[in-house]
Amino acid sequence: MPGLLRLGSRCSNGRGRPWLLTPDGRQVADSGAYLRTYLGCDDVALAPEGDVSHFDQLPVSVLTTATLDWVRQTLPGVRVDERRFRPNIVVRTPPGTAPFVEDDWLGKTAVIGAGTRIEFVRSSERCVMVNEAQADLPHSSLVLKMIAAAHDNRLDALARVLTPGRIALGDPLVLA
């Protein structure tokens, strides 16, 4: 749905029915009508986060800064950041880490923070959503073409949760 990622939503105190926000951040009075007109689709609606599954493939997507840096270096004229790939977790890797290090994690488990455990299952097969414009990122068809040519159209490590828990910014991810 071209244009979808330019929209936003908010809830009062993080609860209740969400409000739809236009690309310039204004709240919309009738979310359903606005969405149908803006997207040119009759079968769309705004729903609370808890009512909709956002798991395209598996619950957790992990991407490293080594891979993000490689994408940026490969596409110097394209604005690239993690929002294009929608990871749940971005792992800061040491300088010199090879891109696609996430591939080495497949089949392994990791502990994040004080005990959250995840199991890496496979990588994501990417789609045109990585090209779509959103907020201050312009559309670029080069992103998906580059991922397809360089890495078999795959980027990140998908995981399932073995032991749930709270994680916080700066928590280490340790392969088990």
Buried (B, 14 or more C-beta within 10 A) or exposed (E): EEBBBBBBBEEEEEEEEBBBBEBEEEEBEEBEEBBBEBBEEEEBEBEEEEEEEEEEEBEBBBBBBBBBBBBBEBBEEBEBEBBBBBBBBBBEBEEEBEBBBBBEBBEEBBBBBEEBBBBBBBBBBBEEBBBBBBEEBEBBEBBBEBBBEBBEBBBBBBBEBEEEEEBEEEBEBEEE
